[in-house]
Structures are given as C-alpha cells and as structure tokens.
C-alpha cells in the first residue's frame, strides 16, 4: 500500500502541474483487512514494528484526506491479473473489467457457431454468478458461526 500511495501522490502532483483538477482524492483498494485497519487505527502492535514507516506514510495520507482506502473482495481484485495465475473464466472476467475486447474479425461465423464475444459474455456471467454464490455461502457460514458463538 505504501508503494502505491507514493505512486498516487506522484501522479497527483503531475496532474496538478498539468493543471488538471480532480474533485476527490484517489481511492486505494486493498483486499487485506488488517492493512486497511492499520491505516485508520492508532493502535500499534508488536508484530507491526517492521512496517511502521510504511504504516505512518499511508496513515498520514489518509488522515490528511489525500487518499481514501477501501476494501475490495479478493475475487474482484483486478491487480491479481498481473501477479497471480488464473482460470480462463477469471481471466475473461478481468479482461472485461479492464475494457479489453477481442479484435473484430473480418470473417463471419458461417456455421452458426457463437462468436468469441458471445462466448466471453456467457463466461463472464457464469463467473459472476459463481462468485456471488461463493460470497453468499461464506456469509451464511459466518452468520451461522456467529450464532453458534453467541448461543
């Protein structure tokens, strides 16, 4: 998060130098809840000593209102396309999120088969449905665990 915060700060200054105004601070999405809590919480832990400099840097930007941090679910983290191996369905899902489209073909499908775009859309819908089902399942499991703990 500290490295990305530094890059966002640099980009903000570049935009200001170019006289391009922005109405709101940049949003930094992170799928690590512990890291997000550290950016807004004043409590120090013995296990976080090695990251204090980075922690202070990010936390200072958040406190000054120069940066907004928000949680994103791991399966929606677009950055993963660049750093993790993926299934075809996940790759197609992120390809759509990044607005990457297949090049149009000059040939029509004369056999009545689906075009690549139609297959991509079906794959995206299927992946999103599976992701939503997984989220509902985890939420339901957490809810039942909480009810057992309370009861």
N, C-alpha and C positions, 0 to 999 in steps of 0.2 A: 504494500500500500504506500510506503514511503517513496519508493521509486516512481510509482505512478503519480503521486502527489507532486513530486518535483517536476515531472514532465508536464502535468496540467498547469502548474504555476508558470513554467516556461512558456507554454502555449498561450496562457492568459496575457502575459507580458507582450508576446509577439502580436497578438490581436490588438492590444491597446496601442502599440507602436504603429500599427497599420490603420488606426482609428476605426476599428470595427468594434462596435459596442455590443456587449452581451448583457441581458437583463437579469440573469440569475447566475449564481456560482455553478461551477461544474459539479456533476454528480459522479461519485466514485462508487461503483457497485462492487460488492465483495460477498463471497459465499461463506466466509469464515465468521461466524457469530462472535467468537471470542475476540478476534481482531477488531470487529466493529464496536463491541462493548468497551474495549480499551480506548477507543478514540473519543468516547464521551464520558468515561468513568474516571474519577480522580484516584481510585484505589490502586496502589502498587502491589504487586505480588513478587515473592522471591523468585518465581520461575520466569519473570519477565525482565530481569535485570539486563540480560544481553540485548534486549531490543528497546531499551529506554530512549536512546537517541531518536530512533525511527518513530517510536511512540510519541515523543514530545513534538516532533516535527509535524506529524499528521494531526495530532490533537490540537496543536496551536492553530493550524489552518481551519480546522472545524470550529474551534472556539471563536475565531475572528470572523467566521461566516464566509471565508474564501472558498470553502469546499463543503459539499454535502456528501455524507456517506450513507449508503442504503444497502440493505440485504437483498441478495438475489439467490434463488434456489440453484443448486449445483447443476441440475439438468438444463437450466436456462442460461448458464454462464457461457456467453459467446466466445470469450477468450480461450476456452478449452479446445476450440477447433484448431488452435495453433500449437498447443502444448500436450495434448493427450490423444491416444488412439481412439477412434470412434467407429461405431457401426455405420452401415450405409444409411439407415433411417435417421440417425442423429446427424450425420453429415448433411443429408438433404434438408433437414430441419434448420440447421445453422446456415446453410447456403442460402436459404430463403430469407432468414433474418438479416444476413449481410447484403441482401439485394443482389446476389449473384444469380444470373439467369443463364440458361444454356443459349448458345448462339443459334439463331434461327436457321433452319435447314432449307435449302432450296428445293429439296425433294419432298414431295408429299408422300404420306404413307398410303400406298395403293392397295395394300392388303387389308385395310380396315383395322390395323393394329393401333393401339393407343400411342400417341406421340410421347416423347420424353417429358415434355412439360406436364401432360396429364398424369403420367406415372409419378412425377415428382410431387404434384399436388396431392395425389392419393397417399403417397408415402408420408408427406408432412401431416396430413390429417390423422393418419394412423399413429404416427409417433406422438403427436399432441394428445390424442385420446389415451394412449398408453401412459404418458406422463401424468395426465390428470388422474387416471385410475390409481397410479402408484402414490400420488400425493394424498388422495382420499384414503387409501389403505393405511399409510403411515399416520395420518391424522387420526383415524379411527383407532389404530393401535395405541397411539399416545394417549388418546382420550380414555380408553379402557384401562391402561396402566395407571393413569392419574386417578381414576375412580377406585381402582383396587388399593392404591396407596392411601387415599382419603378414607375409604371404608374400612 
